[in-house]
Amino acid sequence: MLLLREPSDAKIRRFLDGQRSLPFSYPEVGASRDGAPPGYRVNHLRGRLGAGPETFAQAVQAMRHWKVYETGWTRLCWPDASILEGTVVGVVGRHLGLRSLNACRIAYVHEDEGPSLKRFGFAVGTLPGHVERGEERFTVERQAADDSVYYEVFAFSRPAHPLVKAASPLARLIQRRFALDSLRSIASAPTGETNR
């Protein structure tokens, strides 16, 4: 949903309440685990955060506290939501004087520890009230080979709103900017936050 001004909390709540019972707006739910289905554009960014178990733990804590959306121009509604499959959240963004309010549902959560890496991540999928259709995965992983810790954003999408379709190159720039700002937010998240 595109808006001319910042939506009130009451408006956001009504919007999200209306989205909760709706299905995902794309059929390939969960596909971001393995890549992008045909017919979608891809936004992918991977950045090194540092190395070691403390860096990994700090990054996981930041993700569990939704720091991926603390970009300075996006905010999550509501940051106290649990990161569990099925959780519905809203994202408010500011773009060129407009506001967007988009609804997403967590499609899956991934957490593993294996001999070669440790990983934590989740993917959000769009609901009908989103200006795009698709899925976005956020992952932090620690590589056993050199103990490096990486943050990754992987998304596949296509426009759902006519204005987004008409301004497709701008939409791609906004997605790329979001991935970069999300990486910066995770990289600079403070330590010592309590676990959810």
DAQUIMO-V35825 format. One record per residue. N is the residue number from 1. RES is the residue in three letters. SS is DSSP state (H for helix, E for strand, C for the rest). OMEGA is omega in whole degrees, 0 to 359 (* if undefined). Layout:
n:N res:RES ss:SS omega:OMEGA
n:N res:RES ss:SS omega:OMEGA
This chain:
n:1 res:MET ss:C omega:177
n:2 res:LEU ss:E omega:185
n:3 res:LEU ss:E omega:178
n:4 res:LEU ss:C omega:180
n:5 res:ARG ss:C omega:180
n:6 res:GLU ss:C omega:179
n:7 res:PRO ss:C omega:177
n:8 res:SER ss:C omega:176
n:9 res:ASP ss:H omega:180
n:10 res:ALA ss:H omega:179
n:11 res:LYS ss:H omega:179
n:12 res:ILE ss:H omega:179
n:13 res:ARG ss:H omega:179
n:14 res:ARG ss:H omega:180
n:15 res:PHE ss:H omega:181
n:16 res:LEU ss:H omega:177
n:17 res:ASP ss:H omega:178
n:18 res:GLY ss:H omega:182
n:19 res:GLN ss:H omega:189
n:20 res:ARG ss:C omega:184
n:21 res:SER ss:C omega:182
n:22 res:LEU ss:C omega:178
n:23 res:PRO ss:C omega:172
n:24 res:PHE ss:E omega:183
n:25 res:SER ss:C omega:179
n:26 res:TYR ss:C omega:186
n:27 res:PRO ss:C omega:189
n:28 res:GLU ss:C omega:183
n:29 res:VAL ss:C omega:180
n:30 res:GLY ss:C omega:184
n:31 res:ALA ss:H omega:182
n:32 res:SER ss:H omega:174
n:33 res:ARG ss:H omega:188
n:34 res:ASP ss:C omega:182
n:35 res:GLY ss:C omega:182
n:36 res:ALA ss:C omega:174
n:37 res:PRO ss:C omega:178
n:38 res:PRO ss:C omega:175
n:39 res:GLY ss:C omega:179
n:40 res:TYR ss:C omega:171
n:41 res:ARG ss:E omega:185
n:42 res:VAL ss:E omega:171
n:43 res:ASN ss:E omega:185
n:44 res:HIS ss:E omega:177
n:45 res:LEU ss:E omega:177
n:46 res:ARG ss:E omega:181
n:47 res:GLY ss:E omega:180
n:48 res:ARG ss:E omega:180
n:49 res:LEU ss:E omega:185
n:50 res:GLY ss:E omega:182
n:51 res:ALA ss:E omega:172
n:52 res:GLY ss:C omega:184
n:53 res:PRO ss:H omega:179
n:54 res:GLU ss:H omega:178
n:55 res:THR ss:H omega:179
n:56 res:PHE ss:H omega:181
n:57 res:ALA ss:H omega:179
n:58 res:GLN ss:H omega:180
n:59 res:ALA ss:H omega:178
n:60 res:VAL ss:H omega:178
n:61 res:GLN ss:H omega:179
n:62 res:ALA ss:H omega:179
n:63 res:MET ss:H omega:179
n:64 res:ARG ss:H omega:177
n:65 res:HIS ss:C omega:174
n:66 res:TRP ss:C omega:180
n:67 res:LYS ss:H omega:179
n:68 res:VAL ss:H omega:181
n:69 res:TYR ss:H omega:179
n:70 res:GLU ss:C omega:185
n:71 res:THR ss:C omega:186
n:72 res:GLY ss:C omega:179
n:73 res:TRP ss:C omega:172
n:74 res:THR ss:E omega:174
n:75 res:ARG ss:E omega:181
n:76 res:LEU ss:E omega:174
n:77 res:CYS ss:E omega:17
n:78 res:TRP ss:C omega:186
n:79 res:PRO ss:C omega:175
n:80 res:ASP ss:C omega:178
n:81 res:ALA ss:C omega:179
n:82 res:SER ss:C omega:175
n:83 res:ILE ss:C omega:180
n:84 res:LEU ss:C omega:177
n:85 res:GLU ss:C omega:179
n:86 res:GLY ss:C omega:179
n:87 res:THR ss:C omega:178
n:88 res:VAL ss:E omega:178
n:89 res:VAL ss:E omega:174
n:90 res:GLY ss:E omega:176
n:91 res:VAL ss:E omega:176
n:92 res:VAL ss:E omega:179
n:93 res:GLY ss:E omega:175
n:94 res:ARG ss:E omega:181
n:95 res:HIS ss:E omega:173
n:96 res:LEU ss:C omega:178
n:97 res:GLY ss:C omega:177
n:98 res:LEU ss:E omega:172
n:99 res:ARG ss:E omega:171
n:100 res:SER ss:E omega:175
n:101 res:LEU ss:E omega:186
n:102 res:ASN ss:E omega:180
n:103 res:ALA ss:E omega:180
n:104 res:CYS ss:E omega:173
n:105 res:ARG ss:E omega:176
n:106 res:ILE ss:E omega:182
n:107 res:ALA ss:E omega:178
n:108 res:TYR ss:E omega:174
n:109 res:VAL ss:E omega:182
n:110 res:HIS ss:E omega:178
n:111 res:GLU ss:E omega:178
n:112 res:ASP ss:E omega:173
n:113 res:GLU ss:E omega:179
n:114 res:GLY ss:C omega:182
n:115 res:PRO ss:C omega:185
n:116 res:SER ss:C omega:178
n:117 res:LEU ss:E omega:171
n:118 res:LYS ss:E omega:185
n:119 res:ARG ss:E omega:170
n:120 res:PHE ss:E omega:178
n:121 res:GLY ss:E omega:175
n:122 res:PHE ss:E omega:178
n:123 res:ALA ss:E omega:174
n:124 res:VAL ss:E omega:177
n:125 res:GLY ss:E omega:183
n:126 res:THR ss:E omega:172
n:127 res:LEU ss:E omega:184
n:128 res:PRO ss:C omega:179
n:129 res:GLY ss:C omega:180
n:130 res:HIS ss:C omega:180
n:131 res:VAL ss:C omega:177
n:132 res:GLU ss:E omega:171
n:133 res:ARG ss:E omega:177
n:134 res:GLY ss:E omega:189
n:135 res:GLU ss:E omega:179
n:136 res:GLU ss:E omega:181
n:137 res:ARG ss:E omega:176
n:138 res:PHE ss:E omega:184
n:139 res:THR ss:E omega:168
n:140 res:VAL ss:E omega:178
n:141 res:GLU ss:E omega:179
n:142 res:ARG ss:E omega:182
n:143 res:GLN ss:E omega:181
n:144 res:ALA ss:C omega:186
n:145 res:ALA ss:C omega:182
n:146 res:ASP ss:C omega:178
n:147 res:ASP ss:C omega:179
n:148 res:SER ss:E omega:178
n:149 res:VAL ss:E omega:182
n:150 res:TYR ss:E omega:172
n:151 res:TYR ss:E omega:182
n:152 res:GLU ss:E omega:170
n:153 res:VAL ss:E omega:177
n:154 res:PHE ss:E omega:181
n:155 res:ALA ss:E omega:168
n:156 res:PHE ss:E omega:184
n:157 res:SER ss:E omega:168
n:158 res:ARG ss:E omega:185
n:159 res:PRO ss:E omega:174
n:160 res:ALA ss:C omega:181
n:161 res:HIS ss:C omega:181
n:162 res:PRO ss:H omega:179
n:163 res:LEU ss:H omega:178
n:164 res:VAL ss:H omega:178
n:165 res:LYS ss:H omega:181
n:166 res:ALA ss:H omega:182
n:167 res:ALA ss:C omega:185
n:168 res:SER ss:H omega:178
n:169 res:PRO ss:H omega:177
n:170 res:LEU ss:H omega:178
n:171 res:ALA ss:H omega:178
n:172 res:ARG ss:H omega:177
n:173 res:LEU ss:H omega:178
n:174 res:ILE ss:H omega:178
n:175 res:GLN ss:H omega:179
n:176 res:ARG ss:H omega:178
n:177 res:ARG ss:H omega:179
n:178 res:PHE ss:H omega:181
n:179 res:ALA ss:H omega:179
n:180 res:LEU ss:H omega:181
n:181 res:ASP ss:H omega:176
n:182 res:SER ss:H omega:176
n:183 res:LEU ss:H omega:179
n:184 res:ARG ss:H omega:180
n:185 res:SER ss:H omega:178
n:186 res:ILE ss:H omega:182
n:187 res:ALA ss:H omega:184
n:188 res:SER ss:C omega:182
n:189 res:ALA ss:C omega:180
n:190 res:PRO ss:C omega:177
n:191 res:THR ss:C omega:173
n:192 res:GLY ss:C omega:177
n:193 res:GLU ss:C omega:181
n:194 res:THR ss:C omega:181
n:195 res:ASN ss:C omega:177
n:196 res:ARG ss:C omega:*
